[in-house]
Amino acid sequence: MNLPINSLPSKKMAPRDFLRDLLIGHNLQEVEYLRQEMERGYKKQCAKVLSCLLGVSMSTVRCGWGTLDFETMPEYYKLVLGYISTAKIDLLHASNIKSGAYKPETIEAQDFLEYALSLSNLFGYERDI
């Protein structure tokens, strides 16, 4: 049985690569990435996006996770970045997150579990085990 939860990536994504794709673009020369990263306010933008997407404080990202490589970011957050990348969060959504205009939809925990585990495909007696 192929459950939606089985489709989640198991590969961690490097924060710098994630942010480069999200905030700067895809398939650019390394020098172009570096030029963009050197611009004033880039690390603050990165911290704002990571803070919002991962649900941590800006100070945790800016002061606790190191340089633009975010080398001290906990490994499980890198896995979450892989999930977000798979979900295809694009530059428009990132811009809305940065500006504070993005308000994610909420879902009840029970509804999420029923979807993720395909509980709606089970018979009542199978669900009540």
Secondary structure by P-SEA (a helix, b strand, c coil): ccccccccccccccaaaaaaaacccccccaaaaaaaaaccaaaaaaaaaaaaaaccccccccccccccccccccaaaaaaaaaaaaacccaaaaaaaaaccbbbbbbcaaaaaaaaacccccccccccc
